[in-house]
Amino acid sequence: MGKTNIVYLSLGSNLGNRYLNLQKAIVQLELRVGLVVQVSHVYENPAMGFEGDNFLNACLAIETQSSPKALLEQLLQLEKDLGRIQRNDAGYTSRPIDIDIIYFGNKIVKSAELNIPHPAMTQRKFVLKPLADIAPQVYHPILKKDTRNLLQESKDESYLQKTDHTLYKSRNSLFSQLQFLSIEGNIGSGKTTLAHKIASEFNAKLVLERFADNPFLPKFYEDPSRFAFPLEMSFLADRYQQFTDDTSQFDLFKKFMVSDYDIFKSLIFAKITLQKDEFGLYRKMFNFMYKEVKKPDIYVYLYQKTDRLLENIKKRGRDYEQNIEASYLEKINRGYMDFMKSHPQQNSLLVDLGDLDFVADTSHYEQIIDTIETKLITLLP
């Protein structure tokens, strides 16, 4: 195992969602390269050397055991994965992400592919200013001057403005900005399993629906018309009591809350199972309760095809679920879709599972977390 070095990187973006690009890059650096220990403020400045939209720029410090050459290869691959197209000519163009090595410990590297310290850093205020945020007293190993002196002596008079954006050092600190994440889905979609995995990975308080204790559920599957109303009313009462209890009790040792249901599911299922007059009465009760409950910051809906849902239901082997019909599952899916369309303020996120198996394949789980992460970043200031 090699020596750990502190490396200072400059990040910039002027194409697409610039803040999203910077934050995604930092998360991937943490996952692929090493521990991100410091992140600067975010600054905006015009493109230099070419016509293009303004950049957002930041600097960060990272601990890595990679060699300079290996780190360069990691950064080039990361830029590519985040959508940057490398050009063969020497000209500058707009790009979703640009990552440069400014310092690598106190090493001096000169080669055809890499120069450290970055040879243009002293001419770029958009590098020196964010670098001064996190490394004001770090010395340039050739010029023997610290960052504050280099900034004072810089002749770069281009516009540079500190923004209100905040960048987070890790995926964990990013997800900690959540208060409440709801994972929803049809019967057999895997919402409870995903909620468990997220709670475990991010140290979140887990709020689970207690469906197994409902005495009307097996009876409903045997005789839906007779037991639909008592089933839905008992679900509503149980969900309301549990939901308000669990979501109102903040756990000081947990980062946020994640649930495997949202109380609005009560109305979705009731609309499918109840007669028109029963649903009218039910909705009056529901509307009264819904005003009082906590709403999620992000509402994730796991969409799965009906045939896969039926396979999953068969696999888990609950006796009272084995006679569920495909048409019933399709109605539930439509109910959730209608809810998300009619509640744009809900910050809904549709995740199409397709052939993903996030239990057996960690890369599939990573895809889902990456999708939630993207949604979260777009909601941050």
N, C-alpha and C positions, 0 to 999 in steps of 0.2 A: 504494500500500500504506500502510495507516494505522499510527499509532504503536502500539508494543507496551506494554500496561499490565499490571501485576500486580493481579489481582483475587482477593479472598478470598471464598470461598463457604462456606455452612453446608449440610450434608447431613443429612437425618434420615429414618428409616424405622421404622414400627411395624406394618406389615402384611405378612404372608407371611414369607419368609426374609429377615430384615432385613439381615444381613451380605451376603448375595448381592445385594440391591438396592443397597446402598451401593457395593460393588465394581464392579457392572455400570455404575453411574452414572459412576464415576471413569474406567473404560475408555472409555465413550462420550464423556465430556468430552474426553479426550485425543484421540480420533479426530475429533471434530466441532468443538471449540472452540479448543483450544490445548494447549501443553505444561503438564502438571501438575508443579509444581516442589517442592511440599511437601504432606504429608498428616499430619494430627494422629493422636493416639491415638483410640480409639473409646470413647465413653462411653454409659452407659445411664441413662435418667431416665424418670420417669412422664410420661404425657401431660399437657399443660398446657391448661386451658380447655375440656376435654371428657373424657368417659369413654372410655378406650381402653387398649390394651396399651402397655407401656413402649416407648419409642423407643431406637434406637441413633442416636447423633449423632457427627459428625466435622466438621472444617473442612479446607479445602485452599486452596492458593495456585496460581493458574493464570496463565500468560502468554497474552494474547489480543490480537488486533488488532481485535476486534469493538467496536462502539460499545456504550454501556450499553443502548440500546434493542434493538439487534440481539442482544446477549447475552441479554437477557430473553426474546426470542422463541425463541432457541436452547434455553434452559433449559425453557421451557414445552413445547416440542415434545419434548424429551428426557423430561420427566416423563410426558407422554402416551404416548410410545413404551414407557416402562417400566411402564405400567399405571395411572398416576394418572388418576382421573376428576375433572375440574375442576367445581366447584359454582358456581352463580350467586349463592347466598346467602353471607353473610360468616362463617358458622359454621365451626368447625374439625371435621375428621373424621379417622379413621385413614386412612393412605395408604402405599402401597409406597415412595414416594420424595417428598421435599420438598427443593427446592434454592433457597436464598435468596442473593442478593448482599449481602454485608456491607460490603465496601469495594471501590471501583473506583479504584485508585490513590489519589490524594488528591482526587478529584472529589466535588462536592456536587451531587446531582441531586434536584430536587423537581418531580414531575409527577403527574397523575392516576393514572398506571399504575405509576410507579416512584419510590421514595425511597431515596437513597443518601447517607450510610451508612444501614443498615437502622434504622428508628426504634425498634424494640423490642430491639435487641441488648444494650443496657446492662441490661435487665431479665431477661436470660436467661443463667443460668449455663451452660446446656448449649451456648450459643454462645461465651461468653467463655472458658470453661476450655479447650476444644479450640483456640480461636483463640490463646490464650496459649502453647500448645505450639509453634506455628509462627510467630507474629508478636507476641512479648511486648513489643517496643519500637515497634511500629507505632502511630502516633498517629491518634486520631479527629480528622478535619479540622474538626469543629465544636467539640467539647468540649476539644480540645487536651490530651488525656490518652492515655497509651499503654494497651495492653491489660491490663498487670499492674495498673495503678491502677484501671482500670474494674472489673476482677475483684474487687479488694480492697474497692471501694466498693459493689459490688452488694448489694442487699437481698434477692436471690433466695436463699432458704434451702431450696429443694427438694432432694430426694435426687439425687445424681449420683455414679455409680460408674464408674471406669475399668475396661474389660474387657480380656480377653486377645486380642481380635481384632487382626489386623494388616491394614491396607489397603495396596494396592500402587499406585504412581503411574501405571503403564502396563500395557498388555497384555503387553509384552515382559518386564517385571519379574514379572508374575503367572505367565507361562509358565515363567520361570526357576526357579520353585519345584518344577517337575517334575524328576525324575531320568531317567525313562524313559517314553516314550509309544509304544505299539504301535498301528499301523494295520493292521487285518486286513480280509479280504474274500474273496469268491469269485473265481474266475478271471474276469478282465475287469471287475472292479468299479472299478478305478482306484486301488487302495491304494498302488502304487508312485509314481504321479503325485502323489497327495496328500502322501505322505511327503516327496517332493522339495520340494514347495511349502512345507510347514511348516518343513523344515530350512533352506530359503533365507530365509524371512521371519523366523524366530526365532533364526538362527545356532545351529542344533542339529547335533549329530553324526548323520550319516545311516548307518543300518545296513540294508543291502539284501540280500535273499536272492539267492544266486548259483545260480539254477535253470537258467540256459541251459547251464551246463557239465556237466550231468548226462547221461552217455551213454545211460542207460536210459530217459530220458523219451520220445524219439521212438519207441523200440521198444515202450514200454508202450502208447502210443496205437494202435500197429499190432496188438499181441497182448497185451491186458491180463492175461489169466489166466497167461501164461507169465512176464511180466516184472514183475508187481506186487510180489512180495516183494523181489527185488533192488533195485527202484526205491525202495521205501519204506525199506529198510535203508540204502541209500546216502544218501538224503535225510536220514535221521535222523543218520547219522554226520557228514555235511557240516554240517547245521544246528547240531548240538551243538558241533562244533569252532569254527565261525565265530561262533556266538552267544556262547559263553563267551569267545572271544578279543575280539570287538568290544565286548561289554557290560562287560568287566572293565577295559578300557583307557579311563580317564577322560581327556578332552581339555580341557586348561586353557583353551583358547580358544573352547570351545563351551559353550552354556548348559545343554543337556540332550541326551539321545539320543532319536531317533525312528527306529523301524524299520518296514519294510513287511511284517513277519511276526512271529508269536510261535511259539516252538518247539512249542507244543501242537498246531499245525496238523498236525504229523506224525501224531499219534494220530487226528485227525479223518479225514484222508485214508486212513490205513491201515485204519481200521474199514470204510471203504467198499470198498476195493480188495482186501483180503486175505480168504482163506478163514478159517474159524473157528479152526482149529488154528494157522495161520500168525499170526493176530492175537494169540492167546494168548501165543505166544513173543515176538512183537514188543512186546506191552504190558509184559512183564517188563523188557525192555531199556529201554523208554521211561521207565517209572516210576523206574528207577535214575538215569537222566540228568536227568529233569525236576526232581528234588529239588535238583539242583546249579545250575540256571540262574537268572538274574536274572528276576524277575517285573516286569511294567510297573506303573507307578502308575495309568495309565488304559489300558484295553484297548478300542480303538475298532473296532467291526465295521461295515463299509460294506455295508448290505444293498441289493441291486439285483434287480429282477425278472429272471426267466430269459430272457425275450425280449430285454431290453436287454443282458444279459450276452453273449448269442449275437451280437448286433449289434456289440458292442465287440470281441469275439474276432475276428470277421470283418474288422473295420476294421484291426486291428493286423497281421493277415496272417501270423502264424506258421504255417508249413505243418503242423507236427505237431499244432496245436490245432484245425484246421478241421473235424475229424470228431467233436469232442466233442458228446455228446448232451445234450439238455435234462434228461433224467432224472438224469444224472450230476451236473449242476450243482445240481439240486434236492436231491439227497442231501447234497451238500457244505453247502448252506445249512442243512439240517436238522441236520447234524452240528455246525455252529457254534452254532446256537440251543440245542441240547442242552448243549453245553459251557458256555455263558453261564448257563443256568439252574442247572446243577449246580455252578457255581463262583461263588457270590455274592461271595466275598471278592476276586474278581478286579477289582472296580471297572469292570465292563463298561459300555460305552456303545454302544447300537445306533443307528446313523444310517441312516435310511431315505432312500436317494437319490432314489427316485421319478423325477421328470423333471429333477432337478438336473443341470446340466452345469458343474461347478466349474472345468473347464479353460477353457471359452469365456466364462463369465459370472462376473465377480468378485463379484457380489452373492451368487451361489450358494456360492462359496467362503467368503465372509464368514458365511453362514448356518451352515456346518459348523464354522468356527472359533468362532463364538459358542456353538454347542452344546457343543463341547469345553471352552470357557472356563467355561461354566455348571457343567459336571460338576467341573472342577478347583476352582472356588470352593467348591462344596459339600463338598469333601474337606479344605479348609483349616481350621485351628483358629479 
